[in-house]
Amino acid sequence: MLVNLPATLLFDLIESVKPINSECIVIIEPEQVSVTVVDEAKVAIVQSIVPRSLCSALEVEEPVKFGILIGKVLDMISGYEGTATISGEDAVITFADSAHRLLYRAVDPSTMDKVPTVPAITYNSFVTVNGKNMYNEVMTASKTTTFTKLQNYPSLEKCMISTIEGQDTYIADFTSARNYSGEDADVMISAEYLKDIMKILKDIADINLLLKTDTPVKIKATTPEGLQILYMIAPRIEQ
């Protein structure tokens, strides 16, 4: 097994898991390198994919799985801009340039939770928003509340975030929203999960929101480098 890819791309792949869990199982397949992780409370899930086309080498016949401790790997390769090589049966990750050679030996994946399956859900409300705009409004809305509501109204061409905490109400439109389609929908979700996810996605120009009332929110984006990221956050069902 041999994989060569930009270290910055591997960093982004692993960092995308950070809002969800402190460890993950990386899967090497003939057509992609991916992670799919659910949090301990089963509230949120992330799936991130590096397509084969972004790897300078991807040689594997059967899927290979290995474990990663998120914080340790991110600390090791933060700021490194060379090539990352994943090789051998033990999935040793090597970062090397003319001055440095760093090795990370993968963790036995049998000690970790099984790789979850992303739920297959049919959505009926769609919109595209700007990452920076959404990040700013989410940060403001999450300051004083535990839950926040995402609302998409294609019929009015409005997408907004709102919170109600005691006597305080906060409502803000995503002024960059476009590509409205489908039906009107609103979903109450964890403000903390959404805030942490938007810290990862804030620099991405186009973020696609897929909603359906009282159904997990799906957040999809592709980084400028080509990493495909999908988050899902379970709803809070209001009684």
Secondary structure by P-SEA (a helix, b strand, c coil): cbbbccaaaaaaaaaaacccccbbbbbbcccccbbbbbcccccbbbbbbbccccccbbbbccccccccaaaaaaaaccccccbbbbbcccbbbbbbcccbbbbbbbccccccccccccccccccccccccaaaaaaaaaaaaccccbbbbbbbccccccccccccccbbbbbccccccccccccccccccaaaaaaaaaacccccbbbbbbccccbbbbbbbcccbbbbbbbbbbbccc
